[in-house]
Amino acid sequence: MTQTESSLCRVFLVDDDLLVLDDLRDLIDWEAEGFILTGTAGNGEQALKRLAQTPADLVLVDIEMPRLNGLAFIRQLRRQDPQVQTLLLTAFSRFDYAREAVSLGVYNYILKHELTAAGLLENLRGMREQGERQRASRYLDEQSRFRQLLFTGDHIDFSDVGFSSPHSGIGLVCLRHLPSFHELISFKATEETDHFFAQLQQALQPLRKTAVFLVFLQSVNECWIAVEADPQLASVPYEFCTALRKSLENILAPMGLLVSPVAQDLSELRRLYRKMNERQNQLFYFPEQRITLLHECPDAMPYEASDWEIQLAQIDTQASLCQTSTAFLNALDQARPALPQILLAVKLLLQKLQKRTRISELSEDFSAWKTICTYPALCDFVRRWLPLQPQPQTSRKTDFMIRYLQDHCADENVLDDLSQTLQMNREYLSKLLKKETGMTLAQMLLDLRLQKAMRLLKQKNLKIYEAARQCGFHSSQYFAIVFYKKYHVYPSDVLKEPYV
């Protein structure tokens, strides 16, 4: 049976004799036996550099080589990748070589002139099985320590489960595969957990040189990292999070990352874990690959899925499609319900959108809906197709009001000034605006002020109170509250913005 490349055991060959390398390549049918040759090197230094770029599961290495012999190479390789299995090949039968090979944990020591296809296969299979047993043991040990940290006993220190000091702080990172709508609707099967964990551990190995952490695999779609950090830090270090994201971008993509503050004790860590579990569904509302801080995920607001399903099912005109779709997306942004709760409504929306779109006139393929896995992507997709539908027309008076508010949103008495300019009652103008846009004068003014504030903050050359005043806010506290309600981040987060 043909195996996929990702499931094959990776083998790397090191020998300064090119003829020996050629013989090894041709000695067996590697892929048919479940192995794949990932590279070769002519000396130990060259091999270390190549293995740092393309790791292997098994390494076959000659002992007598120039610049760095096989035994010295294995000692350095153990520091670079402790999980790799090694097999020594040599033309010389020396007891001191064999003894040192045993001390280095080498699987076997074989004389080249005695090597046969059957002997090579026997050793390769034995090394593969030994590696699998060791990975399984490490997996069970790490899962056990993580459970001990978060679920059992109240009388343990962080140092009891592998962290360097009882005075360390611990932060949590939840990494989730963000499934596309097509995956959710078709319930696509996933790979085996043990194979996935092996991939995960291999990808994270370089990070263990610079950080101490435990990995807990909740499923093939979700894993948790408990990482040691300075207890004075507000959250898990950004540098660690970006390195984590880069390491796993080919395994969990598209990925969402939820990051906790650093806990200074066990009870705080367990509280953060419970809170992250409650709110991790909100990763849907952020762009994929974004490193999202826990405080950016507030409690979900009340949301009636059945009401929206009825409204979406009743769409019968292009105008109502535009109006209801926009209102639905805005409701999602405000309430942030869990993805399973809105899946049927989203499916209804996409069906209505496709039905009322003139496919023959478009160069873009509507089937791109299958790749949607986040709320921003859903909004982009829907809005990309909605302009093809007739848009509701606003009156000249409403257009004037919107332009006036945009130009004068920082003015203190802008609504009274607008009323005087148009010589019309303020309540009447507000009703007219709401009828045509769905927003009152006060709501429109607040929205325009917040949009302007976001633009100013992103320029990064203003203090928060300065941006607030330039947008008509005289209270920095009130400004922060309404800003968070609209954008789900605080103004200070926009100024930093390393996590975006």
C-alpha positions as CSV (number, residue, x, y, z in Angstrom):
1,M,0.0,0.0,0.0
2,T,1.4,3.4,-0.9
3,Q,2.0,5.6,2.1
4,T,1.9,9.4,2.1
5,E,5.2,11.1,2.6
6,S,4.2,12.6,6.0
7,S,3.7,9.1,7.4
8,L,7.1,7.7,6.2
9,C,10.0,7.5,8.7
10,R,12.7,10.0,7.7
11,V,16.2,8.7,7.3
12,F,19.4,10.7,6.9
13,L,22.8,9.2,5.7
14,V,26.2,10.5,6.7
15,D,29.4,9.1,5.1
16,D,32.5,10.6,3.4
17,D,32.5,7.8,0.9
18,L,30.2,8.6,-2.0
19,L,30.2,5.0,-3.2
20,V,28.9,3.8,0.2
21,L,26.1,6.5,0.1
22,D,25.1,5.2,-3.4
23,D,25.1,1.6,-2.2
24,L,22.9,2.5,0.8
25,R,20.4,4.3,-1.5
26,D,20.1,1.3,-3.7
27,L,20.3,-1.5,-1.1
28,I,16.5,-1.5,-0.3
29,D,13.3,0.0,-1.7
30,W,13.0,2.7,1.0
31,E,9.5,4.0,0.4
32,A,8.0,0.5,-0.1
33,E,9.4,-0.4,3.4
34,G,7.9,2.7,5.0
35,F,11.0,5.0,5.0
36,I,12.1,8.0,3.1
37,L,15.6,9.4,2.5
38,T,15.6,13.1,3.4
39,G,19.2,13.8,2.7
40,T,22.9,12.9,2.8
41,A,26.1,14.6,4.0
42,G,29.8,13.9,3.6
43,N,30.9,14.8,7.1
44,G,29.5,15.5,10.6
45,E,29.6,19.3,10.4
46,Q,27.7,19.4,7.1
47,A,25.2,16.9,8.5
48,L,24.5,19.0,11.6
49,K,23.7,22.0,9.5
50,R,21.4,20.1,7.2
51,L,19.6,18.3,10.0
52,A,19.0,21.6,11.7
53,Q,17.0,22.7,8.6
54,T,15.4,19.3,7.8
55,P,15.2,17.0,10.9
56,A,15.2,13.2,10.6
57,D,13.9,10.4,12.7
58,L,16.8,8.0,12.0
59,V,20.5,8.8,11.1
60,L,23.0,6.3,9.7
61,V,26.5,7.6,10.2
62,D,30.0,6.4,9.5
63,I,32.6,6.7,12.3
64,E,35.8,7.6,10.4
65,M,35.1,10.9,8.7
66,P,37.2,14.1,8.3
67,R,36.5,17.3,10.3
68,L,34.0,15.7,12.7
69,N,33.9,11.9,13.2
70,G,30.8,9.9,13.8
71,L,31.0,9.7,17.6
72,A,31.6,13.4,18.0
73,F,28.8,14.1,15.5
74,I,26.4,12.0,17.6
75,R,27.3,13.8,20.8
76,Q,26.5,17.2,19.2
77,L,23.4,15.8,17.4
78,R,22.0,14.6,20.8
79,R,22.1,18.3,22.0
80,Q,20.5,19.5,18.8
81,D,17.8,16.8,18.7
82,P,17.6,14.4,21.6
83,Q,14.8,12.3,20.0
84,V,16.7,11.1,16.9
85,Q,17.7,7.5,16.6
86,T,21.3,6.7,15.4
87,L,23.0,3.7,13.8
88,L,26.8,3.5,13.4
89,L,28.5,2.1,10.3
90,T,32.2,1.4,10.2
91,A,34.8,-0.5,8.3
92,F,36.8,-1.1,11.6
93,S,36.0,-3.5,14.4
94,R,37.2,-1.7,17.5
95,F,36.0,-2.3,21.1
96,D,36.5,1.3,22.2
97,Y,34.2,2.5,19.4
98,A,31.5,0.0,20.4
99,R,31.8,0.9,24.0
100,E,31.5,4.7,23.4
101,A,28.6,4.0,21.0
102,V,26.7,2.2,23.8
103,S,27.3,5.2,26.1
104,L,25.9,7.6,23.5
105,G,22.7,5.5,23.2
106,V,23.4,4.4,19.6
107,Y,20.9,1.7,18.5
108,N,23.6,-0.6,16.9
109,Y,27.2,-0.8,15.7
110,I,27.5,-2.5,12.3
111,L,30.5,-3.4,10.2
112,K,30.0,-2.2,6.6
113,H,31.3,-5.4,5.0
114,E,28.7,-7.4,7.0
115,L,25.7,-5.2,6.0
116,T,23.0,-6.8,3.9
117,A,19.6,-5.6,2.8
118,A,17.9,-7.9,5.4
119,G,20.3,-6.6,8.1
120,L,19.7,-3.0,7.2
121,L,15.9,-3.5,7.2
122,E,16.0,-5.3,10.6
123,N,17.9,-2.4,12.2
124,L,15.8,0.3,10.6
125,R,12.6,-1.3,11.8
126,G,14.0,-1.8,15.3
127,M,15.1,1.9,15.4
128,R,11.7,3.0,14.2
129,E,9.9,0.9,16.9
130,Q,12.3,2.1,19.6
131,G,11.6,5.7,18.6
132,E,7.9,5.2,18.6
133,R,8.1,3.7,22.1
134,Q,10.1,6.6,23.4
135,R,7.7,9.1,21.8
136,A,4.8,7.3,23.4
137,S,6.5,7.4,26.8
138,R,7.3,11.1,26.5
139,Y,3.8,11.8,25.3
140,L,2.2,10.0,28.3
141,D,4.7,11.7,30.7
142,E,4.0,15.2,29.4
143,Q,0.2,14.7,29.4
144,S,0.4,13.3,32.9
145,R,2.4,16.3,34.2
146,F,0.0,18.8,32.5
147,R,-3.0,17.1,34.1
148,Q,-1.2,17.2,37.4
149,L,-0.6,20.9,37.0
150,L,-4.2,21.8,36.1
151,F,-6.5,19.0,37.4
152,T,-5.1,17.2,40.4
153,G,-4.0,18.2,43.9
154,D,-3.5,21.6,45.4
155,H,-0.2,21.0,47.1
156,I,2.2,21.0,44.2
157,D,4.7,23.6,43.0
158,F,5.4,24.4,39.4
159,S,8.8,22.8,39.9
160,D,7.1,19.5,40.7
161,V,6.0,19.1,37.1
162,G,9.2,20.0,35.3
163,F,9.5,23.8,35.6
164,S,12.8,25.2,36.8
165,S,11.7,27.0,39.9
166,P,8.8,27.1,42.4
167,H,8.9,30.9,41.9
168,S,8.3,30.8,38.2
169,G,5.2,32.2,36.6
170,I,3.2,30.0,34.1
171,G,1.2,31.2,31.2
172,L,-1.1,29.3,28.9
173,V,-1.5,29.3,25.1
174,C,-4.4,27.5,23.5
175,L,-3.9,26.7,19.8
176,R,-6.8,25.7,17.7
177,H,-7.2,24.6,14.1
178,L,-9.9,26.9,12.7
179,P,-12.0,24.6,10.5
180,S,-13.5,26.0,7.3
181,F,-17.3,26.0,6.8
182,H,-16.9,23.2,4.4
183,E,-15.1,21.0,7.0
184,L,-17.8,21.8,9.6
185,I,-20.7,21.0,7.3
186,S,-19.1,17.8,5.8
187,F,-17.5,16.7,9.1
188,K,-14.2,15.9,7.5
189,A,-12.2,13.1,9.2
190,T,-9.0,13.9,10.9
191,E,-5.7,12.1,11.2
192,E,-4.7,9.8,14.1
193,T,-3.8,11.5,17.4
194,D,-0.5,9.7,17.9
195,H,0.8,10.6,14.4
196,F,-0.3,14.2,14.9
197,F,1.4,14.5,18.3
198,A,4.6,13.1,16.8
199,Q,4.5,15.9,14.2
200,L,3.7,18.4,16.9
201,Q,6.6,17.4,19.1
202,Q,9.0,17.4,16.2
203,A,7.9,20.9,15.2
204,L,8.3,22.2,18.7
205,Q,11.7,20.7,19.4
206,P,13.7,23.8,18.5
207,L,11.6,25.9,20.9
208,R,12.6,23.7,23.8
209,K,16.2,25.1,23.6
210,T,15.0,28.6,24.6
211,A,11.8,27.9,26.7
212,V,10.5,25.4,29.3
213,F,7.0,24.3,28.5
214,L,4.5,21.3,28.6
215,V,2.3,20.3,25.7
216,F,-1.2,18.9,26.2
217,L,-3.0,17.5,23.2
218,Q,-6.8,18.0,23.7
219,S,-7.5,16.7,20.2
220,V,-6.0,16.8,16.7
221,N,-7.6,20.2,16.4
222,E,-6.6,21.7,19.7
223,C,-3.5,21.7,21.9
224,W,-2.4,23.6,25.0
225,I,1.0,24.9,26.0
226,A,1.9,25.7,29.6
227,V,5.1,27.8,29.4
228,E,7.4,29.1,32.1
229,A,7.6,32.9,32.2
230,D,8.6,35.8,34.3
231,P,5.8,36.3,36.9
232,Q,6.1,40.1,36.4
233,L,5.0,39.9,32.8
234,A,1.5,40.7,31.8
235,S,1.2,37.8,29.4
236,V,3.1,35.0,27.8
237,P,6.0,36.7,25.9
238,Y,5.2,37.8,22.4
239,E,8.5,36.4,21.1
240,F,7.5,32.9,22.3
241,C,4.1,33.2,20.8
242,T,5.4,34.2,17.4
243,A,7.9,31.4,17.4
244,L,5.2,29.0,18.4
245,R,3.0,30.2,15.5
246,K,5.8,29.9,13.0
247,S,6.6,26.4,14.2
248,L,3.1,25.1,13.8
249,E,1.9,27.0,10.8
250,N,2.0,23.9,8.6
251,I,0.4,21.6,11.1
252,L,-2.5,23.5,12.6
253,A,-3.2,26.0,9.7
254,P,-5.4,27.9,9.7
255,M,-4.7,28.5,13.3
256,G,-6.0,30.6,16.2
257,L,-4.0,31.4,19.3
258,L,-5.4,32.5,22.6
259,V,-2.9,33.7,25.2
260,S,-3.3,34.1,28.9
261,P,-1.7,36.4,31.5
262,V,1.1,34.9,33.5
263,A,-0.2,33.1,36.6
264,Q,1.9,33.3,39.8
265,D,0.3,30.4,41.6
266,L,-1.7,27.2,40.9
267,S,-5.2,28.5,41.7
268,E,-4.7,31.5,39.4
269,L,-3.4,29.2,36.6
270,R,-6.4,26.9,37.0
271,R,-8.8,29.9,36.9
272,L,-7.2,31.1,33.7
273,Y,-7.5,27.7,32.1
274,R,-11.3,27.5,32.9
275,K,-11.8,31.0,31.5
276,M,-9.9,30.3,28.3
277,N,-12.0,27.1,27.8
278,E,-15.1,29.2,28.1
279,R,-13.9,31.8,25.6
280,Q,-11.8,30.0,23.1
281,N,-14.7,29.8,20.7
282,Q,-14.3,33.5,20.2
283,L,-11.1,32.9,18.2
284,F,-13.6,32.6,15.2
285,Y,-14.0,36.4,15.5
286,F,-10.4,37.3,15.0
287,P,-8.2,36.9,11.9
288,E,-6.5,33.5,11.5
289,Q,-2.9,33.3,12.9
290,R,-3.6,36.3,15.1
291,I,-2.2,36.1,18.7
292,T,-5.2,37.0,20.7
293,L,-5.0,38.0,24.4
294,L,-7.6,36.6,26.8
295,H,-8.9,40.0,27.8
296,E,-9.8,40.7,24.2
297,C,-12.5,37.9,24.4
298,P,-15.3,39.3,26.7
299,D,-18.3,37.2,27.8
300,A,-20.7,36.5,24.9
301,M,-23.8,38.6,24.9
302,P,-27.4,37.2,24.5
303,Y,-28.1,36.0,21.0
304,E,-31.1,34.3,19.5
305,A,-30.0,32.0,16.7
306,S,-33.6,31.0,15.8
307,D,-34.7,34.6,15.2
308,W,-31.9,35.1,12.7
309,E,-32.6,31.8,11.0
310,I,-36.2,32.8,10.4
311,Q,-35.2,36.3,9.1
312,L,-32.6,34.8,6.7
313,A,-35.0,32.1,5.5
314,Q,-37.6,34.8,4.7
315,I,-35.3,36.8,2.4
316,D,-37.2,37.2,-0.9
317,T,-35.7,40.2,-2.6
318,Q,-32.2,41.5,-3.4
319,A,-32.8,44.6,-1.2
320,S,-33.8,42.5,1.8
321,L,-30.8,40.3,1.2
322,C,-28.4,43.3,1.5
323,Q,-30.3,44.7,4.6
324,T,-30.6,41.4,6.5
325,S,-27.1,40.2,5.7
326,T,-25.6,43.5,7.0
327,A,-27.7,43.4,10.1
328,F,-26.8,39.7,10.7
329,L,-23.1,40.4,10.5
330,N,-23.4,43.3,12.8
331,A,-25.3,41.2,15.3
332,L,-22.6,38.6,15.2
333,D,-19.9,41.2,15.9
334,Q,-21.8,42.5,18.9
335,A,-22.9,39.2,20.5
336,R,-20.0,36.9,19.4
337,P,-21.9,33.6,19.8
338,A,-20.1,30.3,19.5
339,L,-19.6,29.0,15.9
340,P,-21.8,25.9,16.3
341,Q,-24.7,28.2,17.4
342,I,-24.6,30.2,14.1
343,L,-23.6,27.5,11.6
344,L,-27.2,27.0,10.3
345,A,-27.8,30.7,10.0
346,V,-24.5,31.2,8.1
347,K,-25.4,28.3,5.8
348,L,-28.8,30.0,5.1
349,L,-27.1,33.3,4.3
350,L,-24.6,31.7,1.9
351,Q,-27.4,29.8,0.1
352,K,-29.5,33.0,-0.3
353,L,-26.4,35.0,-1.5
354,Q,-25.6,32.3,-4.1
355,K,-29.2,32.0,-5.3
356,R,-29.5,35.8,-5.9
357,T,-26.1,36.3,-7.5
358,R,-25.8,36.4,-11.3
359,I,-23.0,33.8,-11.4
360,S,-22.6,34.1,-15.2
361,E,-21.5,37.7,-15.0
362,L,-18.8,37.1,-12.4
363,S,-15.2,36.1,-12.8
364,E,-14.9,35.0,-9.2
365,D,-15.9,31.5,-8.1
366,F,-18.6,31.5,-5.4
367,S,-17.2,28.1,-4.1
368,A,-14.6,30.2,-2.2
369,W,-17.1,30.1,0.7
370,K,-15.7,26.7,1.5
371,T,-12.4,28.2,2.7
372,I,-14.0,30.6,5.2
373,C,-12.9,29.9,8.8
374,T,-13.2,33.3,10.6
375,Y,-15.7,36.1,11.0
376,P,-13.5,38.6,9.2
377,A,-13.2,36.3,6.2
378,L,-17.0,35.8,6.3
379,C,-17.6,39.5,6.3
380,D,-15.1,40.0,3.4
381,F,-16.8,37.3,1.4
382,V,-20.3,38.5,1.9
383,R,-19.5,42.2,1.3
384,R,-17.5,41.3,-1.8
385,W,-20.7,39.8,-3.3
386,L,-23.3,42.1,-1.9
387,P,-22.2,45.1,-4.0
388,L,-23.4,43.1,-7.0
389,Q,-26.9,43.6,-5.6
390,P,-28.9,46.9,-5.9
391,Q,-28.1,48.9,-2.8
392,P,-30.8,50.8,-0.9
393,Q,-30.8,54.4,-1.9
394,T,-30.5,57.2,0.7
395,S,-32.0,60.6,0.3
396,R,-29.9,63.7,-0.3
397,K,-30.8,64.9,3.1
398,T,-29.4,61.7,4.7
399,D,-26.3,61.9,2.6
400,F,-25.8,65.5,3.8
401,M,-26.3,64.5,7.4
402,I,-23.7,61.7,7.2
403,R,-21.1,64.0,5.5
404,Y,-21.8,66.8,8.0
405,L,-21.2,64.4,10.9
406,Q,-18.0,63.0,9.3
407,D,-16.7,66.6,8.9
408,H,-17.7,67.8,12.4
409,C,-17.7,64.7,14.5
410,A,-15.2,66.3,17.0
411,D,-17.4,69.4,17.6
412,E,-19.0,69.5,21.0
413,N,-22.5,70.6,19.8
414,V,-22.5,68.9,16.4
415,L,-26.0,67.6,16.6
416,D,-27.5,70.9,17.5
417,D,-25.5,72.6,14.8
418,L,-26.7,70.1,12.2
419,S,-30.3,70.7,13.3
420,Q,-29.8,74.5,12.9
421,T,-28.1,74.1,9.6
422,L,-31.0,72.1,8.1
423,Q,-33.6,74.1,10.0
424,M,-35.2,70.9,11.1
425,N,-36.1,69.3,14.4
426,R,-33.4,67.1,15.7
427,E,-35.8,64.2,16.6
428,Y,-37.2,64.3,13.1
429,L,-33.7,64.1,11.5
430,S,-32.8,61.2,13.8
431,K,-35.9,59.2,12.7
432,L,-35.1,59.9,9.1
433,L,-31.5,58.7,9.5
434,K,-32.6,55.6,11.3
435,K,-35.2,54.7,8.7
436,E,-32.6,54.9,5.9
437,T,-29.5,53.6,7.7
438,G,-30.7,51.8,10.8
439,M,-28.8,54.2,13.1
440,T,-30.0,57.3,15.0
441,L,-28.1,60.6,14.9
442,A,-26.4,59.8,18.2
443,Q,-25.5,56.3,17.1
444,M,-24.1,57.5,13.8
445,L,-22.1,60.2,15.5
446,L,-20.6,57.8,18.1
447,D,-19.7,55.3,15.3
448,L,-18.0,58.0,13.2
449,R,-16.1,59.3,16.2
450,L,-14.8,55.8,17.0
451,Q,-13.8,55.2,13.4
452,K,-11.8,58.4,13.4
453,A,-10.2,57.4,16.8
454,M,-9.1,54.1,15.4
455,R,-7.5,55.8,12.4
456,L,-5.6,58.2,14.7
457,L,-4.5,55.5,17.1
458,K,-3.0,53.5,14.3
459,Q,-0.8,56.4,13.4
460,K,1.0,55.7,16.7
461,N,2.0,59.3,17.2
462,L,-0.8,60.4,19.6
463,K,-1.5,59.7,23.3
464,I,-4.8,58.1,24.0
465,Y,-6.3,61.2,25.7
466,E,-5.2,63.3,22.7
467,A,-6.9,61.0,20.2
468,A,-10.0,61.0,22.4
469,R,-10.2,64.8,22.4
470,Q,-9.7,65.1,18.7
471,C,-12.7,62.9,18.2
472,G,-15.0,64.7,20.6
473,F,-14.5,62.5,23.7
474,H,-13.8,64.5,26.9
475,S,-13.6,61.5,29.2
476,S,-10.8,59.0,28.5
477,Q,-12.6,56.4,30.7
478,Y,-15.8,56.7,28.7
479,F,-13.8,56.6,25.5
480,A,-12.1,53.4,26.5
481,I,-15.5,51.8,27.3
482,V,-17.2,52.6,24.1
483,F,-14.1,51.9,22.0
484,Y,-13.8,48.4,23.5
485,K,-17.6,47.8,23.0
486,K,-17.1,48.4,19.2
487,Y,-13.7,46.9,18.5
488,H,-13.3,44.4,21.3
489,V,-9.8,45.8,22.1
490,Y,-8.8,48.7,24.3
491,P,-7.2,51.9,22.8
492,S,-3.9,51.0,24.6
493,D,-3.9,47.6,22.7
494,V,-4.1,49.4,19.4
495,L,-1.1,51.6,20.3
496,K,1.0,48.4,21.1
497,E,-0.6,46.2,18.5
498,P,2.2,43.6,18.4
499,Y,-0.3,40.8,18.8
500,V,-2.1,41.6,15.5
